[in-house]
Amino acid sequence: MTPADQSLSLAAVRLSGVDLGLAHVLGEAELARASTFRSSALRDAFLAGRIALRLHISALTGDSPGSLEADYVCPTCSGQGHGIPRYRLPSRSGLLRASLSRSESWCVVAAALDDRIAGIGVDIEDGSAADFDGFPSLAMTANERGQLEKVPPALKPRFQTRLWVRKEAVLKALGTGLAKAPSLVDVSGSTPSGLTGPPGQALWSLEDVSPAGLPKDFAASIATFAEIPHASSTTEYGHLPAGGP
């Protein structure tokens, strides 16, 4: 399954297939952050993800990967090279918003081609990533825990992981990451609930996706929001079927 919204572009990339020799297309802040990783494996995965994201945007817009000017913004600190991925492009006015997520040997990259999209987040995890004791109390809302009780035991790990990648995608779109408690955000429907402030009054889209090439044992989701002036503070949302997200 791919995003129904054609203003979004999504792709799965095997990290080992990315040419690290293209690291020269990255910005100084990105290279500086890569140098902070003590593990060569983690450093290479970081570089591969950033290169893959630039190549994805380049293929969409026709701009060369090296001409993209990274403008990452972190809502909680003034650090460079991390935070919400945004890029200035020679072919466009304004900032192109993007997102990436890495898990094991895979990366999913996404870009929002519609300037009206104010936030975008994508997340992937192995299907059993959230299969551990305490996950429901740590990360799920009361409504989500009620749905979990209706799920057959064999399907619960996948159900939990699906909820987790949805939460991560929403929190990435917001730019807060896990600074906002995931247990406060309900993602059991196509629109997240429990958000406060302008993002909670926005036009949200939350979708489970299966980009071509990504192994079936992975769970992936993408979230976007567009701010709506004078939007109602009350949001209606549907629920996932009992069989799992």
C-alpha positions in Angstrom: 0.0 0.0 0.0 1.3 3.5 -0.8 -0.1 6.8 0.3 -3.4 7.7 -1.3 -2.4 11.4 -1.2 -0.4 12.0 -4.4 1.2 15.1 -2.9 3.4 12.7 -0.9 6.2 10.5 -2.2 7.5 7.5 -0.3 10.2 4.9 -0.9 11.9 2.0 0.9 15.6 1.8 0.6 18.0 -1.0 1.7 20.8 0.9 3.5 23.5 -1.5 2.3 22.6 -0.5 -1.3 23.4 3.2 -0.8 26.7 4.4 -2.1 28.5 6.0 0.8 30.9 7.5 -1.7 28.1 10.1 -2.2 28.6 11.5 1.3 30.1 14.6 -0.3 26.5 15.7 -1.3 25.6 16.2 2.4 25.9 19.4 4.2 28.5 20.3 6.8 26.2 19.9 9.7 25.1 16.5 8.6 28.7 15.4 8.1 29.6 16.8 11.5 26.8 14.8 13.2 28.0 11.6 11.4 31.4 12.1 12.9 29.9 11.9 16.4 29.0 8.2 16.1 31.5 6.0 17.7 30.2 2.9 15.9 31.1 2.7 12.2 28.0 0.7 11.6 25.8 3.5 13.1 27.7 6.2 11.3 27.3 4.4 8.0 23.6 3.9 8.6 23.1 7.6 9.4 25.0 8.6 6.2 23.1 6.1 4.1 19.8 7.4 5.3 20.7 11.1 4.7 22.0 10.3 1.2 18.9 8.2 0.4 16.7 11.1 1.4 18.6 13.5 -0.9 18.5 11.1 -3.8 14.8 10.6 -3.3 14.1 14.3 -3.4 16.4 14.8 -6.3 14.6 12.2 -8.3 11.3 14.0 -7.6 12.4 17.6 -8.3 15.3 17.3 -10.8 17.6 19.2 -8.4 21.0 17.7 -7.9 21.5 16.1 -4.5 24.3 18.4 -3.6 22.3 21.5 -4.4 19.8 20.8 -1.6 20.4 22.9 1.4 19.5 21.1 4.6 17.6 23.2 7.1 16.8 20.9 10.0 15.0 22.4 12.9 14.8 21.0 16.4 12.0 22.4 18.6 13.8 21.6 21.8 17.3 22.8 21.2 19.5 24.9 18.9 21.6 22.0 17.6 22.3 21.6 13.9 22.1 18.5 11.7 19.1 16.9 13.5 15.4 17.5 14.1 12.7 17.9 11.4 14.1 17.4 7.9 13.6 20.4 5.6 15.4 21.4 2.5 15.8 24.5 0.4 15.8 23.6 -3.3 16.9 25.7 -6.3 13.7 24.7 -8.2 11.3 25.7 -5.4 10.4 28.6 -3.2 10.0 27.9 0.5 11.0 24.7 2.3 10.3 21.1 1.2 9.4 19.0 4.2 10.6 15.4 4.5 11.0 12.5 6.9 13.0 9.4 7.2 13.1 6.3 9.5 15.7 3.6 9.8 15.2 0.1 11.2 17.8 -2.7 11.0 19.0 -2.7 7.4 16.1 -0.6 5.9 15.2 3.0 5.6 12.0 4.6 4.5 12.1 8.2 3.1 9.2 10.5 2.4 8.8 14.0 1.0 5.8 16.4 1.0 5.4 18.0 -2.4 2.4 20.1 -1.3 3.5 23.3 0.4 0.2 23.3 2.4 1.5 20.3 4.4 3.0 21.8 7.6 4.3 18.5 9.1 5.2 15.0 7.9 6.5 12.0 9.7 7.3 8.4 8.7 8.3 5.5 10.8 9.1 1.8 10.3 9.8 -1.0 12.8 10.2 -4.7 12.7 6.8 -6.3 13.3 7.7 -7.5 16.8 9.5 -4.3 18.0 6.7 -3.5 20.5 6.3 -7.0 21.9 7.5 -6.5 25.4 6.0 -6.4 28.9 4.8 -3.0 29.9 4.3 -1.6 26.5 0.5 -1.1 26.9 0.9 0.9 30.1 3.9 2.8 28.8 2.7 3.8 25.3 -1.0 3.1 24.8 -4.1 5.2 25.7 -7.0 3.6 27.6 -9.0 3.4 24.4 -6.1 1.6 22.6 -5.7 -0.8 25.6 -9.4 -1.6 25.3 -8.9 -2.5 21.7 -5.9 -4.6 22.5 -8.0 -6.8 24.8 -10.1 -7.8 21.8 -7.1 -8.9 19.7 -6.2 -12.6 19.6 -2.9 -13.3 21.5 -1.0 -14.3 18.4 -1.8 -10.9 16.7 -1.1 -8.7 19.7 2.7 -8.1 19.0 1.8 -6.9 15.5 -1.0 -4.8 16.8 1.2 -3.1 19.3 4.0 -2.4 16.8 1.5 -1.0 14.3 0.3 1.4 17.0 3.8 2.3 17.9 4.9 3.3 14.3 1.7 5.3 14.0 2.6 7.2 17.2 6.2 7.7 16.1 5.0 9.0 12.7 2.6 11.5 14.4 5.2 12.7 16.9 7.8 13.2 14.1 5.3 15.2 12.1 4.7 17.4 15.2 8.5 17.7 15.7 8.3 16.7 19.3 9.5 13.2 19.1 9.2 11.3 22.3 9.3 14.6 24.3 5.5 14.2 24.2 4.3 11.1 26.0 3.1 8.6 23.4 0.5 7.3 25.9 -1.4 10.7 25.5 -1.8 10.3 21.7 -4.5 8.0 20.4 -3.7 6.7 16.9 -6.4 3.9 16.6 -8.1 5.8 13.8 -7.1 7.7 10.6 -6.9 10.9 12.6 -4.8 11.2 15.8 -6.6 12.3 19.0 -5.2 13.8 22.2 -3.2 16.5 20.6 -3.4 20.1 22.0 -2.7 23.4 20.3 -2.8 24.2 16.6 -1.7 20.7 15.5 -4.7 19.3 17.3 -6.9 21.5 15.2 -5.3 20.6 11.9 -6.3 18.4 9.0 -4.5 15.2 9.8 -3.8 12.1 7.6 -2.5 8.9 9.2 -2.0 5.9 7.0 -0.4 2.5 7.2 1.9 1.9 4.2 3.9 -0.8 2.5 6.4 0.8 0.2 7.7 -1.4 -2.6 10.6 -3.5 -1.5 10.1 -3.3 2.2 9.9 -6.8 3.8 6.4 -7.8 4.9 7.5 -8.3 8.5 8.0 -4.6 8.9 5.3 -2.1 9.9 5.3 1.4 8.5 3.1 4.4 8.8 3.1 8.0 7.5 1.4 11.0 9.1 0.9 14.5 7.8 -1.0 17.6 8.9 -2.0 20.8 7.3 -3.0 23.7 9.5 -6.6 24.9 9.2 -7.5 28.5 10.3 -10.4 28.6 12.8 -10.6 24.8 12.9 -12.9 23.2 15.5 -11.1 21.9 18.5 -13.2 18.7 18.4 -11.9 15.9 16.2 -13.9 12.8 15.2 -12.0 9.7 14.3 -12.7 6.1 13.5 -11.3 3.0 15.1 -9.1 0.1 13.9 -10.7 -3.3 13.5 -10.2 -5.7 16.3 -7.9 -7.8 14.2 -5.1 -5.2 14.5 -4.0 -1.9 13.0 
